[in-house]
Amino acid sequence: MTTDVIQGITAEVFKVIIQVAGPSLIVGLVIGLMVGFFQTVTQIQEFTLTFVPKMIGVFGCIFLLMPWMAGKLVSFTENLFRQIPFYIK
């Protein structure tokens, strides 16, 4: 196993991680910005006001995208297992 192979696997891992985690992180960011703007305009400084909407949004995003996320992870893992004989050379 050469360093090029390891770099290729590592790059693919990071690409899959960003693709799988990205949508829920973006949802959390957008909701956080909206709640922060709302708190700035109304001057309400309540911790639960920032936490609960983000939690609901991220959980909803994960719930809706779970089949896609699982498919991405399973296809990456299957591809990695199929390539094992070529990595051993």
N, C-alpha and C positions, 0 to 999 in steps of 0.2 A: 504494500500500500504506500503510494508516494504522497508527497505533500500536496501535489496538484489534486489528487483524488480527495484528500481530506478537505482542502479548500473548497472544492466543488460541493461536497456533501454539506459543509458548514454554510455555504452560501444558500444552498437549497433549503436548509433548515431555517435560516433566518427569513427567507422569502415566505415560507409557509407560515411561520410564526406571525409575521406582519400581516399576511392575508387573513389569518384566522382571528387574531386579536384586534386588528385594525377597526373593523366596524363597531364593535362594542366600545372601544376607546374613543372613537369619533363621536358616538352618541353621547357618552359621558361628558366629553368636552363641550359639545353644543348645548346640552342641557345645563351644564355648569355655567357657561357664559350667559345663557338666558336667565337663569336664576340670579346670577351675580348682577346682571343689568337690572332685573326687577328689584333686587335688594337695594341697589344704589338709588334707583328712582324713588322708592317708597321709604327708604331709610329703616327698613326692618332688618335687624341683625339676629336671625334665629338660625341655630345650627341645623335643626331638623329640616328647615326649609331648603337647605342646600343638599342634605344627605338623602332624604327620601325620594325626591324626583329623580336624582341620578341613579339611585339603586333600582327604582322601578323601570327606568328607561334602559339601563344596561341589562337587567334581567329579561326584559321584554325582547331586546335585540338578540340576546343569546338564545332565548326560547324560539324566536322566529328563524334564526339562522343556524340552529343546531344541526339540522340534516346536512346543510352545505358544509359546515365546519367539520363534521364527522367524515363526510365524503373526502374532503381535502386531506385530512389527517390519515385516513385509511389508504387513500391512493398513494400518498407519500411513503407510508410504511411498507405497502406492498411493493412499490418500486424499489425501495431500499433493500428489501429482502431478496427481490429478484436479481439485484445487482451484486449480491454477496460473492457469487463465484468469480465475477470479474475483478472484484476488489482484492481477492486472495492472491491472484497471480503475481 
